[in-house]
């Protein structure tokens, strides 16, 4: 049933990936869930993203989100400009007709923005999950990192200087402030949390850990592997499941062999929603060793299943996804990370109480609430209303 807020707008999301992409992650989940929530509020949502094997050039989700796939990881940025401009010029055969004339573009910056204000003749809202200062050197070489960081930290600031921002944590809003973005222009709208099917799975009888992420270098799954190697003596039955896929998997498998823990680690690959829930419910502790997260969607997903998470204190938005010492534990370095995991595995009562608190914390975050806030932002931006101070959506 639609929740009509007034005249519907056509909102075009520009994102480099969709959730069906093998490299898709939390950013893609956020974009598609928010886009579908906007549809429930009477708007029309379209997502333009990169093509990938096994996906059609165009399809529509069950909730009405239209997805167009063009170009590749890098050329999708050019396709976005081409399709928008062809639509403005009325060149339907070039697929501008399929794109239509949006009332608002949500430009999703995953390090590299689409720079849509340079060509768009409609309102633009830029969505930033987190600032990539730390990731650039990990993903690219020295020169590539410098160029990427210059685009994100300098060029983007100038191109989007008249635009409103939306992000998923107060930590990212603060980081954007360090790049010169006035915090009054940044709205914080948290991720929602999917409902966990009660009784999806029982806890494993043996100590078990779970990493759920894309397999790329900056997720630092190696730290989870090192944790298993270090704790194996004290917990002989300890097992780790690594759920996800990505181009870094070969290196991770080599690390497993080097550490001699091949009988303790399972690479589950891509998991569907039912299998993900089973893993979240059955694991004793979830691990998020990532270098940086805008929010940490899997942290709250684990919390919804009553599973506490260990992450790093300096990893950005995880400090909001986790209430330190109550719903999960934050570490300062790798030895401390291993020590915090040991603490949770060793104390059943402490772990169970923390899991219960994590479940209560996760209940604060719903996609319905986030969608309502985003719909209000869409109305404000398209109507040209001045920004109002952002507040924590959990506040009454």
N, C-alpha and C positions, 0 to 999 in steps of 0.2 A: 504494500500500500504506500503510495507516495505521500510525502509530507510537504505540501505546497507552501513555499515561503513568499510567493509573489511571482512576478514575471520571470520565467526561466531564462537562464543564460546558456550560451554554448561555451563550454570550458575546454580548451585544448591543452593537454599535458604533453610536454616534450621531455622524454626521458630516453636514455641510451639503451635501456633494456626493458623487457617485460618479465612477468613471473615465470613464463614458460622458457625463457632463455636459460641455457645451462649455467650461465654465470650470474643469473639473477639472485637477489638477496633481499634483505630487509627494506632497502630503499624502494624496490619494485613492489613489495607487498604494501607498503604505505601508500604509494601513488595509486595503485589500483583500488585499494579499499576506500581511500578518500574519494576517488573519482566515482565509485559506485554509491557512496553515501550521498554525494551531490545529486546523483540521479534520483535518489529517494526524496530529495528536497525540491524536486521539480526542474532540475537543470538537465542539460545534455552534455555528456562527457565523451571526449575522443582522446585516445592516446596514440601518439606517433613515436615509434621506437625503431631500433635496428632490426633488420631481418636476421633469421638464424635457421639452421637446418631443422626440418620437421615442423615448421610453423607456416601457416598460410600468409599471404600478403595482407589479408584482411579477415578479421572475424569479430564476433561480438560475444561478450560474456553473458552468462545466464541473467545477470542483473542489468544488462543493457549497455555496458561500456564497449564502445567501438574501438578496435585496435587496428591501426595501420602500421605495417612493417616495411620500411624502405632503407636501403643502404646497409652499411656495415658499422662496425664499432666506431669508426672515425667519420665515414661519409654520411651518417645519419644526420649530422649537424648541417651539412649542405642541403640534404633533402628537405629538412624542415623549412629552410628559407625558400627553397625552390617551390615546394608545394604551397606554402603560404602566399607567395607572390603570384603564382599561377592562378590561385583562387581569387585573389584581388583583381587579376586581369581578366577573369572569366574564362580561363583556358581549361575547361572541364576535362578534355581528353588527357591532359597531363596529370590528372588525379586531384587537381585543385577542387573540383566539384565534390569529391569524396571528403576532402578536408573541410570544406565549407569556409564560412567567414566567422571565426570565433569572436565572442565578446571579451574573452579573457584568455591569455596564455599563461599557463603555469610552467615556467622554465626551470627544469630540475637540474641543478648543478652538482654533478658527481666529480668534483675536481675541475672539469671543463664545462663551462656553461654554453648554452646555445646562442647567446648574444642576441636574442630575439628583439630587444629594443632598437637594434640597428635597422631592422626592416619592418617590424610589425606596426600596424596602424590601429592597434587596440590596446587595452590595458594589459600590463605584464606584471605578474607576481613571480618572484624568484624563490624557489624552494631549495634550501641548503640543509642537508642532514648534518654535516660536520665539515670543519675546515681541514684541508688535506696537507698541512705543513709537514707533518711527520711522514706521511705516506709517499710523497713524491720521490725522495731518495731511495726508498725501498723498491718501488715499482719501476722507476726509470734510472738511467745513468745520471751522472753529474749534470751534464748540459741539459738533458731532457727534464730533469727535476727543476732546474733553474727556470726554464721556459714555462713549465706547467705552473710553478708557484707564482711567476710574474703574471700570468694570465689570471690566476685565481685571486691573487692578493692586490694587484694593481689595476689591470685592465678591466676586470669585472666591476670593481668599485666605481669606475668612471662610467661604464656602459649602463649600469643599473642605478645610477645615483638618484634618479627620480622614481624608482620603483619601491614598492613595499616588499618585505621579505617575510617568509614563514620558515620556521625551523622546528625541530622536534625536541629540543632541550634548552634549558636556560644556559647550560654550559656553552652550547654553540652560539647562542645570542651574545654571550660575553666575548667569545672569540671573534665574532663578526664586528663587535665594537672595537676590538683591537686592530681591525683592518679599516676602521674609519666609518663603519656603518652606524648611524645613530640608532641606539637601542629602541627608540620610540617607533622606528619603522619596522621592527622585527616582532612578529607575533609567534609565540610558542604554542604549538599544537602537538601534543604527545601522540605517540602510537596508541592504538587500541590493543586489546588482547583477545584472541579468539577463545570461545568457550571450549573448555576441556571436557570431553565425555567422561563422566564419572565412571570409575572402574575400568578405564581403558586398558590398564595393566597393573599387576602387582609389582612391588619392588623386587628386584632380583635378590635371591638369597645370598649372593656374594657381593662384596663391595664393587660398585660400578660407577663409571664416570662417562659423561657425554660431552662431546663437542659438536655443535650444530652450526655450520657456517660454510661460506664459499672457501674453497681450498686455494688461497692466494697468499703470498708472503706476509702481508701486513696483518693477517689474522693470527699469525704466530702459533700455529698448531704444534710446532716443535716443542713449545714449552709444555703443552699437555703431554706429549710423548716423554719428555724428560721427567715430568712428574710421575708418570707410571713407572719409569725405570728406577727412580729414586725410592718409591714407596713399595716396590715389589717385595722386598725382604720382609717388611712389617705386615704386608697384606698379600699373602701368597696367592689368594684367589682374585686379586684385583683385575678388572677388565675395563677397557676403554672402547667406546664406539665413536668413530668419527663419521658423522653424517653430513654429506654435502659433496659437491664435485667442483673441479677446477683444475687449471693447468699446472698447479703446484703439487698435485698428488704424487707424481713420480718421485719428486724430491722427498716428500714425506714418507713414502714407502721405503726409500733408501735409508732414511733416519731410523725407521723401525728396525730394519735389518742391522744397522750399525749398533743400535742400543740393545739388540738381542731380545726384543719384546714382541716378536711376531705372533707368539701364541697368546698375547694379552690384548692385542689391538685388532679391531674389526673396522674395515672401511666399508661403510654401508652404501656409499654413493648417494644419488638423489633419493629422497624419501617422500612419499605422498603424505597428505595430511593425517591419515589414520596411523601410518607407521611413525610419523613424527610424534603424535600424541602418545603412542605406546612407549617410545623411547623416553620421552619427557617424564612420563608417569613411573617408569620402571627404574630409572637411574637414581642413584643415591645423591649424586652431586653433578651439577652442570658446570662446565668450564668455559670462560670467555677470556682467553689470553690475548685478545686483539690489542694491537697498538693504539687504535682509536675507534670509537663508535660515537655516532651522533646521539644515539639513545641506547641501543642494545635490545632489540625486539625479542631475541631469544631468551634474554634474562627474565623478562616478565612472562613470556610464554612458559618457561620452566617454573616460575613462581606460581602460575595458575595451576600447575600440576602438583604443587606442594614440594617442588625441588629447589633447594637453595643453589646459588651460583657463586663462584669465586672469579673475580676479575681484577684488573689493575686500577689503582686509584687515579693514575694520571691518564686514563683512557677516555676522558671527556664525559659524555652523557651517561655513562654507566653509573656515575655517582648519584644520578636521579632514578635510574631504573632499579638500583639497589639502595636500600636503607642500610648503611654499613653497620654490621654487628647485629642487625635485626632480621633482615630478609636475605642476607648474603654477606660475604666477606670480601674486603678489598685489600690487595697486596701492594707493596712498594717496589718489589723487585722479584726476580725469579725464585731465589731461596725462600722468600717470604710467601710467595704464591704456593710453593710446594708445602710449606708449613701450614698454611691455612687449609689446604685440602686435607692434609693429615689430621688436622684438628676436627674437621667435620666427619671424616671417616671413623675416627676413634671414639667419638662421643654420640651414641645413638640418641639420647634424650635431647642434647643440644641441636643435633641435626633435625630431628622431628619438630621441635619447637620453632626452629628457624624456617622450616618448610611451611608450617602453618601460618607464620607471620608473612611469608612471601606470598602465600595464596590470598591473604587478606589485602595485601598491598596491591597485588595484580588486579583485584576487583575494582580499584579506583579508575582503571583505564579501559574505556570501551570505545569501539569504533563509532558507535552512535553519538557519543559525546564529542569525539574529535570531529566527526562529520558535521555536526551542528555548528561547531565553532568555525570550521572551514567554510561552510555555507554562508555564515555571517560575514566572514572576511571577503568572500567572493562578492557579496552584495555591496560591501563598503568600498571595495576597490573599483568595481564597475560603475558605482554611483559617484565616485570621486570624493568620498568622505575622508576627512583627515584621520590619521591613525590615533587610536586611544592607547593608553598604557597597557601592555600585555600583562596578564596575571596568570598564576598557576591555575590550570583548569580543574584541579582538585579542590580549589577553594570554594566555599559555599557562595 
